[in-house]
Amino acid sequence: MGGSYGENILSVRMNFEKAFFVATQELKKRALMLGGDAVVSMRQDIDLDTSGFQYFYLQMYGTVVKRING
């Protein structure tokens, strides 16, 4: 049973890395769609499924900014 727990934690970690990458890429796309140059004050909110650590919920957000040439 101990190996199963370790495998679940490893699976969540690997899936989190993929989800984080996808979320940051999506933020970049949306910033460009809005005419922005960058996302600042990026935050993430992670909720774990405590009934078995098989699922997690990742929410990322930030503020889109545009560079102004003076």
Biopython code that builds the backbone (N, CA, C, O; Angstrom):
import numpy as np
from Bio.PDB.StructureBuilder import StructureBuilder

atoms = [
    (1, "MET", "N", (0.811, -1.181, 0.000)),
    (1, "MET", "CA", (0.000, 0.000, 0.000)),
    (1, "MET", "C", (0.862, 1.255, 0.000)),
    (1, "MET", "O", (0.474, 2.257, -0.599)),
    (2, "GLY", "N", (2.025, 1.229, 0.657)),
    (2, "GLY", "CA", (2.906, 2.387, 0.691)),
    (2, "GLY", "C", (3.366, 2.794, -0.695)),
    (2, "GLY", "O", (3.468, 3.987, -0.980)),
    (3, "GLY", "N", (3.652, 1.813, -1.580)),
    (3, "GLY", "CA", (4.079, 2.131, -2.942)),
    (3, "GLY", "C", (2.982, 2.825, -3.720)),
    (3, "GLY", "O", (3.253, 3.722, -4.517)),
    (4, "SER", "N", (1.751, 2.419, -3.494)),
    (4, "SER", "CA", (0.623, 3.034, -4.186)),
    (4, "SER", "C", (0.502, 4.504, -3.809)),
    (4, "SER", "O", (0.239, 5.347, -4.667)),
    (5, "TYR", "N", (0.690, 4.813, -2.542)),
    (5, "TYR", "CA", (0.631, 6.210, -2.085)),
    (5, "TYR", "C", (1.724, 7.032, -2.761)),
    (5, "TYR", "O", (1.470, 8.133, -3.251)),
    (6, "GLY", "N", (2.954, 6.485, -2.785)),
    (6, "GLY", "CA", (4.065, 7.177, -3.429)),
    (6, "GLY", "C", (3.828, 7.392, -4.910)),
    (6, "GLY", "O", (4.156, 8.452, -5.443)),
    (7, "GLU", "N", (3.263, 6.403, -5.578)),
    (7, "GLU", "CA", (2.969, 6.539, -6.999)),
    (7, "GLU", "C", (1.940, 7.631, -7.231)),
    (7, "GLU", "O", (2.056, 8.383, -8.199)),
    (8, "ASN", "N", (0.936, 7.740, -6.369)),
    (8, "ASN", "CA", (-0.079, 8.781, -6.512)),
    (8, "ASN", "C", (0.531, 10.164, -6.357)),
    (8, "ASN", "O", (0.196, 11.076, -7.114)),
    (9, "ILE", "N", (1.424, 10.335, -5.386)),
    (9, "ILE", "CA", (2.071, 11.630, -5.178)),
    (9, "ILE", "C", (2.915, 11.994, -6.390)),
    (9, "ILE", "O", (2.884, 13.139, -6.843)),
    (10, "LEU", "N", (3.668, 11.034, -6.920)),
    (10, "LEU", "CA", (4.486, 11.276, -8.107)),
    (10, "LEU", "C", (3.610, 11.652, -9.285)),
    (10, "LEU", "O", (3.948, 12.565, -10.039)),
    (11, "SER", "N", (2.488, 10.965, -9.459)),
    (11, "SER", "CA", (1.573, 11.261, -10.553)),
    (11, "SER", "C", (1.018, 12.673, -10.435)),
    (11, "SER", "O", (0.934, 13.390, -11.432)),
    (12, "VAL", "N", (0.639, 13.079, -9.235)),
    (12, "VAL", "CA", (0.120, 14.431, -9.031)),
    (12, "VAL", "C", (1.197, 15.451, -9.349)),
    (12, "VAL", "O", (0.920, 16.470, -9.982)),
    (13, "ARG", "N", (2.433, 15.188, -8.914)),
    (13, "ARG", "CA", (3.536, 16.121, -9.171)),
    (13, "ARG", "C", (3.779, 16.294, -10.666)),
    (13, "ARG", "O", (3.939, 17.418, -11.142)),
    (14, "MET", "N", (3.807, 15.190, -11.409)),
    (14, "MET", "CA", (4.053, 15.270, -12.849)),
    (14, "MET", "C", (2.891, 15.959, -13.547)),
    (14, "MET", "O", (3.100, 16.762, -14.457)),
    (15, "ASN", "N", (1.671, 15.652, -13.130)),
    (15, "ASN", "CA", (0.516, 16.293, -13.742)),
    (15, "ASN", "C", (0.469, 17.773, -13.396)),
    (15, "ASN", "O", (0.029, 18.582, -14.214)),
    (16, "PHE", "N", (0.915, 18.144, -12.193)),
    (16, "PHE", "CA", (0.952, 19.554, -11.819)),
    (16, "PHE", "C", (1.910, 20.311, -12.719)),
    (16, "PHE", "O", (1.596, 21.415, -13.164)),
    (17, "GLU", "N", (3.073, 19.738, -12.994)),
    (17, "GLU", "CA", (4.043, 20.410, -13.859)),
    (17, "GLU", "C", (3.454, 20.641, -15.250)),
    (17, "GLU", "O", (3.646, 21.707, -15.835)),
    (18, "LYS", "N", (2.748, 19.661, -15.776)),
    (18, "LYS", "CA", (2.098, 19.809, -17.085)),
    (18, "LYS", "C", (1.015, 20.876, -17.024)),
    (18, "LYS", "O", (0.920, 21.723, -17.913)),
    (19, "ALA", "N", (0.195, 20.836, -15.973)),
    (19, "ALA", "CA", (-0.897, 21.804, -15.833)),
    (19, "ALA", "C", (-0.345, 23.216, -15.687)),
    (19, "ALA", "O", (-0.900, 24.157, -16.255)),
    (20, "PHE", "N", (0.744, 23.378, -14.930)),
    (20, "PHE", "CA", (1.361, 24.690, -14.753)),
    (20, "PHE", "C", (1.844, 25.229, -16.096)),
    (20, "PHE", "O", (1.630, 26.401, -16.407)),
    (21, "PHE", "N", (2.497, 24.378, -16.895)),
    (21, "PHE", "CA", (2.978, 24.787, -18.215)),
    (21, "PHE", "C", (1.822, 25.206, -19.117)),
    (21, "PHE", "O", (1.882, 26.252, -19.763)),
    (22, "VAL", "N", (0.778, 24.394, -19.160)),
    (22, "VAL", "CA", (-0.384, 24.706, -20.001)),
    (22, "VAL", "C", (-1.034, 26.020, -19.549)),
    (22, "VAL", "O", (-1.412, 26.843, -20.382)),
    (23, "ALA", "N", (-1.163, 26.214, -18.241)),
    (23, "ALA", "CA", (-1.788, 27.427, -17.720)),
    (23, "ALA", "C", (-0.981, 28.669, -18.063)),
    (23, "ALA", "O", (-1.558, 29.692, -18.431)),
    (24, "THR", "N", (0.340, 28.601, -17.950)),
    (24, "THR", "CA", (1.152, 29.777, -18.281)),
    (24, "THR", "C", (1.100, 30.073, -19.777)),
    (24, "THR", "O", (1.084, 31.235, -20.181)),
    (25, "GLN", "N", (1.073, 29.035, -20.591)),
    (25, "GLN", "CA", (0.957, 29.252, -22.035)),
    (25, "GLN", "C", (-0.392, 29.894, -22.374)),
    (25, "GLN", "O", (-0.469, 30.762, -23.243)),
    (26, "GLU", "N", (-1.436, 29.471, -21.695)),
    (26, "GLU", "CA", (-2.766, 30.047, -21.923)),
    (26, "GLU", "C", (-2.796, 31.512, -21.496)),
    (26, "GLU", "O", (-3.400, 32.341, -22.178)),
    (27, "LEU", "N", (-2.159, 31.838, -20.386)),
    (27, "LEU", "CA", (-2.088, 33.240, -19.962)),
    (27, "LEU", "C", (-1.369, 34.091, -21.009)),
    (27, "LEU", "O", (-1.792, 35.210, -21.296)),
    (28, "LYS", "N", (-0.290, 33.566, -21.575)),
    (28, "LYS", "CA", (0.440, 34.295, -22.620)),
    (28, "LYS", "C", (-0.459, 34.557, -23.833)),
    (28, "LYS", "O", (-0.491, 35.665, -24.367)),
    (29, "LYS", "N", (-1.182, 33.524, -24.257)),
    (29, "LYS", "CA", (-2.078, 33.665, -25.409)),
    (29, "LYS", "C", (-3.150, 34.725, -25.160)),
    (29, "LYS", "O", (-3.431, 35.561, -26.020)),
    (30, "ARG", "N", (-3.736, 34.674, -23.980)),
    (30, "ARG", "CA", (-4.807, 35.618, -23.662)),
    (30, "ARG", "C", (-4.276, 37.042, -23.540)),
    (30, "ARG", "O", (-4.967, 37.994, -23.905)),
    (31, "ALA", "N", (-3.065, 37.194, -23.034)),
    (31, "ALA", "CA", (-2.459, 38.529, -22.958)),
    (31, "ALA", "C", (-2.288, 39.103, -24.363)),
    (31, "ALA", "O", (-2.570, 40.277, -24.599)),
    (32, "LEU", "N", (-1.829, 38.278, -25.282)),
    (32, "LEU", "CA", (-1.670, 38.736, -26.667)),
    (32, "LEU", "C", (-3.018, 39.068, -27.301)),
    (32, "LEU", "O", (-3.131, 40.045, -28.041)),
    (33, "MET", "N", (-4.044, 38.258, -27.014)),
    (33, "MET", "CA", (-5.380, 38.518, -27.553)),
    (33, "MET", "C", (-5.919, 39.867, -27.074)),
    (33, "MET", "O", (-6.661, 40.538, -27.792)),
    (34, "LEU", "N", (-5.540, 40.257, -25.860)),
    (34, "LEU", "CA", (-5.990, 41.534, -25.301)),
    (34, "LEU", "C", (-5.089, 42.704, -25.697)),
    (34, "LEU", "O", (-5.340, 43.843, -25.305)),
    (35, "GLY", "N", (-4.045, 42.423, -26.470)),
    (35, "GLY", "CA", (-3.140, 43.477, -26.905)),
    (35, "GLY", "C", (-2.047, 43.793, -25.896)),
    (35, "GLY", "O", (-1.393, 44.831, -25.992)),
    (36, "GLY", "N", (-1.851, 42.921, -24.946)),
    (36, "GLY", "CA", (-0.836, 43.154, -23.922)),
    (36, "GLY", "C", (0.512, 42.588, -24.307)),
    (36, "GLY", "O", (0.639, 41.806, -25.250)),
    (37, "ASP", "N", (1.524, 43.009, -23.545)),
    (37, "ASP", "CA", (2.892, 42.542, -23.772)),
    (37, "ASP", "C", (3.366, 41.567, -22.703)),
    (37, "ASP", "O", (4.314, 40.814, -22.922)),
    (38, "ALA", "N", (2.707, 41.581, -21.545)),
    (38, "ALA", "CA", (3.155, 40.730, -20.436)),
    (38, "ALA", "C", (2.021, 40.524, -19.439)),
    (38, "ALA", "O", (1.004, 41.217, -19.467)),
    (39, "VAL", "N", (2.227, 39.553, -18.563)),
    (39, "VAL", "CA", (1.314, 39.317, -17.442)),
    (39, "VAL", "C", (2.130, 39.543, -16.173)),
    (39, "VAL", "O", (3.172, 38.919, -15.975)),
    (40, "VAL", "N", (1.649, 40.438, -15.321)),
    (40, "VAL", "CA", (2.336, 40.712, -14.058)),
    (40, "VAL", "C", (1.448, 40.285, -12.899)),
    (40, "VAL", "O", (0.252, 40.052, -13.071)),
    (41, "SER", "N", (2.035, 40.186, -11.744)),
    (41, "SER", "CA", (1.320, 39.785, -10.526)),
    (41, "SER", "C", (0.580, 38.462, -10.727)),
    (41, "SER", "O", (-0.558, 38.296, -10.288)),
    (42, "MET", "N", (1.249, 37.529, -11.397)),
    (42, "MET", "CA", (0.636, 36.231, -11.650)),
    (42, "MET", "C", (0.479, 35.475, -10.334)),
    (42, "MET", "O", (1.396, 35.436, -9.514)),
    (43, "ARG", "N", (-0.675, 34.887, -10.147)),
    (43, "ARG", "CA", (-0.976, 34.118, -8.943)),
    (43, "ARG", "C", (-1.493, 32.752, -9.342)),
    (43, "ARG", "O", (-1.994, 32.551, -10.449)),
    (44, "GLN", "N", (-1.359, 31.820, -8.416)),
    (44, "GLN", "CA", (-1.917, 30.494, -8.638)),
    (44, "GLN", "C", (-2.649, 30.046, -7.387)),
    (44, "GLN", "O", (-2.260, 30.368, -6.265)),
    (45, "ASP", "N", (-3.697, 29.309, -7.606)),
    (45, "ASP", "CA", (-4.480, 28.747, -6.508)),
    (45, "ASP", "C", (-4.589, 27.252, -6.777)),
    (45, "ASP", "O", (-5.066, 26.832, -7.832)),
    (46, "ILE", "N", (-4.148, 26.465, -5.825)),
    (46, "ILE", "CA", (-4.142, 25.012, -5.986)),
    (46, "ILE", "C", (-4.993, 24.396, -4.884)),
    (46, "ILE", "O", (-4.794, 24.676, -3.702)),
    (47, "ASP", "N", (-5.932, 23.565, -5.277)),
    (47, "ASP", "CA", (-6.744, 22.812, -4.323)),
    (47, "ASP", "C", (-6.521, 21.332, -4.590)),
    (47, "ASP", "O", (-6.671, 20.865, -5.719)),
    (48, "LEU", "N", (-6.163, 20.597, -3.541)),
    (48, "LEU", "CA", (-5.961, 19.156, -3.659)),
    (48, "LEU", "C", (-7.217, 18.413, -3.267)),
    (48, "LEU", "O", (-7.932, 18.814, -2.349)),
    (49, "ASP", "N", (-7.479, 17.330, -3.967)),
    (49, "ASP", "CA", (-8.551, 16.416, -3.592)),
    (49, "ASP", "C", (-8.038, 15.595, -2.424)),
    (49, "ASP", "O", (-7.214, 14.701, -2.613)),
    (50, "THR", "N", (-8.507, 15.882, -1.235)),
    (50, "THR", "CA", (-7.977, 15.228, -0.045)),
    (50, "THR", "C", (-8.519, 13.824, 0.181)),
    (50, "THR", "O", (-8.126, 13.164, 1.143)),
    (51, "SER", "N", (-9.405, 13.357, -0.677)),
    (51, "SER", "CA", (-9.943, 12.015, -0.482)),
    (51, "SER", "C", (-9.047, 10.937, -1.069)),
    (51, "SER", "O", (-9.346, 9.753, -0.912)),
    (52, "GLY", "N", (-7.977, 11.295, -1.728)),
    (52, "GLY", "CA", (-7.100, 10.279, -2.288)),
    (52, "GLY", "C", (-5.909, 10.867, -3.021)),
    (52, "GLY", "O", (-5.077, 10.120, -3.535)),
    (53, "PHE", "N", (-5.808, 12.170, -3.081)),
    (53, "PHE", "CA", (-4.704, 12.865, -3.751)),
    (53, "PHE", "C", (-4.579, 12.473, -5.221)),
    (53, "PHE", "O", (-3.476, 12.448, -5.767)),
    (54, "GLN", "N", (-5.696, 12.168, -5.854)),
    (54, "GLN", "CA", (-5.640, 11.801, -7.264)),
    (54, "GLN", "C", (-5.938, 12.986, -8.164)),
    (54, "GLN", "O", (-5.591, 12.968, -9.345)),
    (55, "TYR", "N", (-6.574, 14.009, -7.627)),
    (55, "TYR", "CA", (-6.953, 15.156, -8.439)),
    (55, "TYR", "C", (-6.520, 16.442, -7.756)),
    (55, "TYR", "O", (-6.405, 16.510, -6.532)),
    (56, "PHE", "N", (-6.288, 17.441, -8.559)),
    (56, "PHE", "CA", (-6.037, 18.772, -8.029)),
    (56, "PHE", "C", (-6.678, 19.777, -8.973)),
    (56, "PHE", "O", (-6.957, 19.471, -10.132)),
    (57, "TYR", "N", (-6.902, 20.952, -8.472)),
    (57, "TYR", "CA", (-7.518, 22.020, -9.239)),
    (57, "TYR", "C", (-6.551, 23.191, -9.238)),
    (57, "TYR", "O", (-6.151, 23.665, -8.175)),
    (58, "LEU", "N", (-6.172, 23.660, -10.413)),
    (58, "LEU", "CA", (-5.207, 24.741, -10.549)),
    (58, "LEU", "C", (-5.879, 25.915, -11.231)),
    (58, "LEU", "O", (-6.477, 25.770, -12.296)),
    (59, "GLN", "N", (-5.776, 27.077, -10.611)),
    (59, "GLN", "CA", (-6.311, 28.300, -11.195)),
    (59, "GLN", "C", (-5.171, 29.315, -11.214)),
    (59, "GLN", "O", (-4.515, 29.535, -10.195)),
    (60, "MET", "N", (-4.937, 29.929, -12.364)),
    (60, "MET", "CA", (-3.882, 30.938, -12.486)),
    (60, "MET", "C", (-4.481, 32.204, -13.069)),
    (60, "MET", "O", (-5.359, 32.161, -13.931)),
    (61, "TYR", "N", (-3.990, 33.323, -12.584)),
    (61, "TYR", "CA", (-4.476, 34.604, -13.088)),
    (61, "TYR", "C", (-3.408, 35.664, -12.870)),
    (61, "TYR", "O", (-2.465, 35.465, -12.104)),
    (62, "GLY", "N", (-3.564, 36.775, -13.542)),
    (62, "GLY", "CA", (-2.620, 37.888, -13.421)),
    (62, "GLY", "C", (-3.183, 39.102, -14.125)),
    (62, "GLY", "O", (-4.316, 39.089, -14.606)),
    (63, "THR", "N", (-2.387, 40.145, -14.180)),
    (63, "THR", "CA", (-2.787, 41.398, -14.799)),
    (63, "THR", "C", (-2.031, 41.576, -16.108)),
    (63, "THR", "O", (-0.802, 41.507, -16.137)),
    (64, "VAL", "N", (-2.767, 41.806, -17.187)),
    (64, "VAL", "CA", (-2.160, 42.039, -18.492)),
    (64, "VAL", "C", (-1.739, 43.495, -18.575)),
    (64, "VAL", "O", (-2.509, 44.398, -18.246)),
    (65, "VAL", "N", (-0.499, 43.716, -19.023)),
    (65, "VAL", "CA", (0.011, 45.077, -19.165)),
    (65, "VAL", "C", (0.545, 45.292, -20.574)),
    (65, "VAL", "O", (0.934, 44.353, -21.268)),
    (66, "LYS", "N", (0.550, 46.554, -20.972)),
    (66, "LYS", "CA", (1.075, 46.955, -22.280)),
    (66, "LYS", "C", (2.192, 47.967, -22.066)),
    (66, "LYS", "O", (2.045, 48.913, -21.293)),
    (67, "ARG", "N", (3.279, 47.764, -22.738)),
    (67, "ARG", "CA", (4.408, 48.687, -22.655)),
    (67, "ARG", "C", (4.078, 49.949, -23.449)),
    (67, "ARG", "O", (3.579, 49.880, -24.572)),
    (68, "ILE", "N", (4.358, 51.075, -22.859)),
    (68, "ILE", "CA", (4.126, 52.370, -23.530)),
    (68, "ILE", "C", (5.474, 52.976, -23.874)),
    (68, "ILE", "O", (6.306, 53.216, -22.999)),
    (69, "ASN", "N", (5.678, 53.220, -25.158)),
    (69, "ASN", "CA", (6.933, 53.855, -25.597)),
    (69, "ASN", "C", (6.789, 55.352, -25.473)),
    (69, "ASN", "O", (5.900, 55.946, -26.083)),
    (70, "GLY", "N", (7.656, 55.968, -24.691)),
    (70, "GLY", "CA", (7.567, 57.408, -24.426)),
    (70, "GLY", "C", (8.359, 58.166, -25.357)),
    (70, "GLY", "O", (8.398, 59.394, -25.277)),
]
sb = StructureBuilder()
sb.init_structure("model")
sb.init_model(0)
sb.init_chain("A")
sb.init_seg("    ")
for serial, (resi, resn, name, xyz) in enumerate(atoms, 1):
    if name == "N":
        sb.init_residue(resn, " ", resi, " ")
    sb.init_atom(name, np.array(xyz, "f"), 0.0, 1.0, " ", f" {name:<3s}", serial, name[0])
structure = sb.get_structure()
